[in-house]
Amino acid sequence: MPLHRRQLLVAAAGLGLPPSSLRAAPPAILLARVAAPDIDPAPYLVSEKLDGVRALWDGRELRFRSGRTIPAPEALVARLPPQPLDGELWLGRGRFDALAAIVRKAVPVAAEWQALRYMVFEAPAAAGDFAQRHAQLQQWVGAARHPQLYAVEQTRVADRAALQRELRRVLAAGGEGLMLHRNDAPLLHGRSDALLKLKPVLDAEAQIVAHVGGRGRLAGQLGALELQTPQGLRFRLGSGLPDALRREPPPLGATVTYAYRALTPAGLPRFASFVAVREDL
């Protein structure tokens, strides 16, 4: 079975290899686009949008979407099926920060990991369209009998009114929104209309390129993060930054998730607020 990250670091050092050798190329995965508010759900299977950390199982190792090995305890990975899986490590609604603190530790704490679930939604090695792959995924998960492994529930929604009712139900329970995956979609990579996210508030990711000093009560601390989007646009993000992060800012180059309501004509986010530093990217 895979070695823990600390063992791999020791082995790499003994071979004269840098720690960065533990990073594989980023895996090819499907990424969601934003759904129109009036989307017709008929061609889709619908599931709850989970606020978790993307995790790719290749049959031997669990990796972040960046390609880095996830330092998961042996108790979790030893009982995963041999087939590749795509999903998210999840601790529960509204608990992303606690989840990130657990999974980013170089040496995993087994007791902390026991509360996590590996929620899988794709079976890259299965044949057929998404509905057929999901059926195969359910069989593999059932056969594994792993107490922390779950197949994300996928349901058909009759019409737009029913979709909005389901969205309201998930939001009332503390969830983020819904995911819509075309049931007839082949296995795809990259950002695609085959996978859509439906949320009342949008989110996106950008890279930290500068720290902006604070003024007044924030003198001597971080006032804002200057971010650059994947399209090369820059903007400052100051709203929602927690006090601990203002005292110890995340490093340049780190990736941040932010929430926003809409885009300006220039493509910049309106009413952007900080959500999290993405340790998994």
C-alpha positions as semicolon CSV with decimal commas, in nm:
position;residue;x (nm);y (nm);z (nm)
1;M;0,000;0,000;0,000
2;P;0,112;0,363;-0,040
3;L;0,362;0,500;0,209
4;H;0,276;0,801;0,421
5;R;0,417;1,135;0,307
6;R;0,681;1,145;0,582
7;Q;0,812;0,804;0,473
8;L;0,818;0,923;0,112
9;L;1,013;1,234;0,211
10;V;1,273;1,018;0,385
11;A;1,295;0,789;0,083
12;A;1,326;1,085;-0,153
13;A;1,602;1,237;0,058
14;G;1,790;0,906;0,055
15;L;1,778;0,904;-0,322
16;G;1,885;1,266;-0,346
17;L;1,543;1,372;-0,475
18;P;1,374;1,699;-0,373
19;P;1,042;1,687;-0,185
20;S;0,875;1,835;-0,494
21;S;0,925;1,498;-0,662
22;L;0,618;1,383;-0,467
23;R;0,400;1,607;-0,683
24;A;0,256;1,434;-0,987
25;A;0,120;1,622;-1,285
26;P;-0,224;1,768;-1,208
27;P;-0,483;1,503;-1,297
28;A;-0,726;1,571;-1,581
29;I;-1,062;1,630;-1,414
30;L;-1,401;1,778;-1,498
31;L;-1,473;2,127;-1,363
32;A;-1,814;2,293;-1,337
33;R;-1,955;2,599;-1,506
34;V;-2,222;2,819;-1,347
35;A;-2,582;2,719;-1,415
36;A;-2,838;2,974;-1,531
37;P;-3,104;3,036;-1,264
38;D;-3,375;2,903;-1,499
39;I;-3,186;2,589;-1,604
40;D;-3,407;2,298;-1,715
41;P;-3,298;2,000;-1,500
42;A;-3,451;1,732;-1,727
43;P;-3,120;1,618;-1,889
44;Y;-2,929;1,617;-1,558
45;L;-2,868;1,413;-1,247
46;V;-2,870;1,644;-0,945
47;S;-2,670;1,623;-0,622
48;E;-2,579;1,850;-0,334
49;K;-2,271;2,068;-0,381
50;L;-2,029;1,962;-0,109
51;D;-1,790;2,207;0,055
52;G;-1,498;1,965;0,060
53;V;-1,148;1,901;-0,073
54;R;-1,126;1,737;-0,416
55;A;-0,953;1,401;-0,387
56;L;-0,852;1,167;-0,672
57;W;-0,786;0,798;-0,602
58;D;-0,581;0,621;-0,869
59;G;-0,603;0,276;-0,711
60;R;-0,280;0,327;-0,515
61;E;-0,261;0,686;-0,392
62;L;-0,497;0,966;-0,297
63;R;-0,409;1,302;-0,452
64;F;-0,522;1,663;-0,443
65;R;-0,634;1,811;-0,774
66;S;-0,293;1,982;-0,785
67;G;-0,129;1,639;-0,813
68;R;0,020;1,642;-0,463
69;T;-0,018;1,327;-0,256
70;I;-0,274;1,359;0,023
71;P;-0,116;1,238;0,349
72;A;-0,411;1,018;0,442
73;P;-0,383;0,751;0,712
74;E;-0,343;0,388;0,611
75;A;-0,679;0,304;0,770
76;L;-0,854;0,513;0,505
77;V;-0,665;0,414;0,190
78;A;-0,612;0,044;0,269
79;R;-0,980;-0,038;0,213
80;L;-1,046;0,177;-0,093
81;P;-1,132;-0,022;-0,406
82;P;-0,867;-0,082;-0,674
83;Q;-1,064;0,120;-0,931
84;P;-0,989;0,494;-0,979
85;L;-1,233;0,730;-0,806
86;D;-1,302;1,102;-0,813
87;G;-1,470;1,276;-0,522
88;E;-1,429;1,501;-0,222
89;L;-1,311;1,457;0,132
90;W;-1,592;1,601;0,341
91;L;-1,641;1,676;0,709
92;G;-1,993;1,817;0,694
93;R;-2,178;2,132;0,594
94;G;-1,999;2,453;0,685
95;R;-1,686;2,277;0,813
96;F;-1,436;2,342;0,534
97;D;-1,183;2,521;0,757
98;A;-1,173;2,231;1,003
99;L;-1,142;1,988;0,712
100;A;-0,851;2,181;0,558
101;A;-0,669;2,182;0,894
102;I;-0,693;1,801;0,904
103;V;-0,593;1,711;0,548
104;R;-0,300;1,955;0,517
105;K;-0,099;1,799;0,801
106;A;0,211;1,626;0,665
107;V;0,169;1,352;0,924
108;P;-0,198;1,254;0,945
109;V;-0,373;1,226;1,281
110;A;-0,579;0,910;1,247
111;A;-0,832;1,010;1,513
112;E;-0,911;1,333;1,324
113;W;-0,955;1,151;0,993
114;Q;-1,215;0,914;1,138
115;A;-1,479;1,187;1,112
116;L;-1,414;1,244;0,739
117;R;-1,608;1,089;0,454
118;Y;-1,476;1,026;0,104
119;M;-1,775;1,125;-0,107
120;V;-1,720;0,996;-0,462
121;F;-1,913;1,109;-0,768
122;E;-1,716;0,979;-1,066
123;A;-1,570;0,646;-1,175
124;P;-1,312;0,733;-1,443
125;A;-1,247;0,369;-1,534
126;A;-1,613;0,277;-1,581
127;A;-1,773;0,254;-1,925
128;G;-2,075;0,438;-2,060
129;D;-2,235;0,774;-1,996
130;F;-2,252;0,945;-1,658
131;A;-2,570;0,764;-1,549
132;Q;-2,410;0,429;-1,632
133;R;-2,082;0,520;-1,462
134;H;-2,272;0,627;-1,151
135;A;-2,449;0,290;-1,139
136;Q;-2,111;0,115;-1,161
137;L;-1,971;0,347;-0,895
138;Q;-2,249;0,251;-0,655
139;Q;-2,163;-0,116;-0,705
140;W;-1,793;-0,060;-0,635
141;V;-1,866;0,145;-0,323
142;G;-2,110;-0,117;-0,194
143;A;-1,860;-0,398;-0,253
144;A;-1,584;-0,209;-0,069
145;R;-1,785;-0,199;0,258
146;H;-1,572;0,097;0,366
147;P;-1,732;0,295;0,654
148;Q;-1,587;0,624;0,522
149;L;-1,659;0,571;0,151
150;Y;-1,989;0,697;0,007
151;A;-2,130;0,738;-0,342
152;V;-2,282;1,086;-0,374
153;E;-2,658;1,055;-0,421
154;Q;-2,767;1,153;-0,772
155;T;-3,137;1,216;-0,837
156;R;-3,357;1,319;-1,127
157;V;-3,557;1,639;-1,079
158;A;-3,884;1,676;-1,266
159;D;-3,885;2,045;-1,360
160;R;-3,757;2,393;-1,280
161;A;-3,996;2,440;-0,987
162;A;-3,882;2,114;-0,828
163;L;-3,517;2,215;-0,879
164;Q;-3,573;2,543;-0,695
165;R;-3,747;2,358;-0,412
166;E;-3,451;2,125;-0,381
167;L;-3,211;2,420;-0,381
168;R;-3,408;2,588;-0,101
169;R;-3,410;2,264;0,099
170;V;-3,031;2,223;0,074
171;L;-2,965;2,588;0,160
172;A;-3,198;2,571;0,462
173;A;-3,001;2,271;0,588
174;G;-2,674;2,466;0,566
175;G;-2,561;2,340;0,226
176;E;-2,396;2,543;-0,050
177;G;-2,609;2,461;-0,351
178;L;-2,656;2,194;-0,616
179;M;-2,452;2,021;-0,886
180;L;-2,610;1,922;-1,217
181;H;-2,434;1,658;-1,428
182;R;-2,572;1,563;-1,769
183;N;-2,677;1,201;-1,741
184;D;-2,570;1,128;-2,102
185;A;-2,223;1,286;-2,076
186;P;-1,913;1,082;-2,160
187;L;-1,608;1,109;-1,937
188;L;-1,484;1,467;-1,989
189;H;-1,196;1,682;-1,867
190;G;-1,164;2,056;-1,816
191;R;-1,443;2,308;-1,763
192;S;-1,761;2,196;-1,937
193;D;-2,134;2,262;-1,958
194;A;-2,182;1,892;-1,883
195;L;-2,132;1,983;-1,516
196;L;-2,303;2,289;-1,368
197;K;-2,322;2,441;-1,020
198;L;-2,633;2,618;-0,898
199;K;-2,575;2,853;-0,604
200;P;-2,729;3,173;-0,471
201;V;-2,378;3,318;-0,435
202;L;-2,106;3,249;-0,688
203;D;-1,747;3,162;-0,603
204;A;-1,417;3,146;-0,785
205;E;-1,045;3,109;-0,721
206;A;-0,753;3,345;-0,772
207;Q;-0,386;3,360;-0,683
208;I;-0,231;3,597;-0,429
209;V;0,017;3,829;-0,602
210;A;0,064;4,098;-0,332
211;H;-0,015;4,192;0,026
212;V;-0,167;4,536;0,087
213;G;-0,095;4,692;0,426
214;G;-0,381;4,799;0,649
215;R;-0,460;5,145;0,784
216;G;-0,622;5,275;1,100
217;R;-0,709;4,987;1,331
218;L;-0,546;4,754;1,078
219;A;-0,212;4,938;1,077
220;G;0,071;4,686;1,087
221;Q;-0,157;4,410;0,961
222;L;-0,290;4,289;0,628
223;G;-0,544;4,527;0,482
224;A;-0,622;4,337;0,163
225;L;-0,498;4,065;-0,068
226;E;-0,422;4,154;-0,425
227;L;-0,543;3,866;-0,637
228;Q;-0,499;3,764;-0,998
229;T;-0,764;3,557;-1,174
230;P;-0,679;3,277;-1,422
231;Q;-0,771;3,531;-1,694
232;G;-0,499;3,768;-1,569
233;L;-0,733;4,026;-1,407
234;R;-0,625;4,178;-1,077
235;F;-0,835;4,308;-0,788
236;R;-0,807;4,366;-0,414
237;L;-0,991;4,150;-0,163
238;G;-1,034;4,287;0,188
239;S;-1,384;4,190;0,292
240;G;-1,424;3,882;0,509
241;L;-1,056;3,839;0,601
242;P;-1,035;3,682;0,950
243;D;-0,818;3,851;1,214
244;A;-0,578;3,557;1,233
245;L;-0,513;3,580;0,860
246;R;-0,460;3,957;0,882
247;R;-0,191;3,896;1,144
248;E;-0,026;3,612;0,949
249;P;-0,108;3,652;0,578
250;P;-0,097;3,352;0,347
251;P;0,209;3,338;0,120
252;L;0,230;3,491;-0,224
253;G;0,131;3,235;-0,483
254;A;-0,131;3,071;-0,262
255;T;-0,479;3,019;-0,404
256;V;-0,782;3,182;-0,244
257;T;-1,150;3,107;-0,287
258;Y;-1,374;3,414;-0,282
259;A;-1,749;3,465;-0,307
260;Y;-1,916;3,730;-0,523
261;R;-2,259;3,831;-0,651
262;A;-2,188;3,919;-1,015
263;L;-1,920;4,042;-1,255
264;T;-1,857;4,397;-1,370
265;P;-1,845;4,468;-1,747
266;A;-1,466;4,444;-1,712
267;G;-1,498;4,092;-1,570
268;L;-1,412;4,178;-1,209
269;P;-1,617;4,038;-0,918
270;R;-1,877;4,258;-0,747
271;F;-1,903;4,248;-0,366
272;A;-1,621;3,995;-0,335
273;S;-1,551;3,845;0,006
274;F;-1,292;3,600;0,133
275;V;-1,394;3,235;0,178
276;A;-1,080;3,027;0,231
277;V;-0,719;2,963;0,145
278;R;-0,720;2,648;-0,067
279;E;-0,451;2,423;0,075
280;D;-0,551;2,150;-0,170
281;L;-0,453;2,348;-0,481
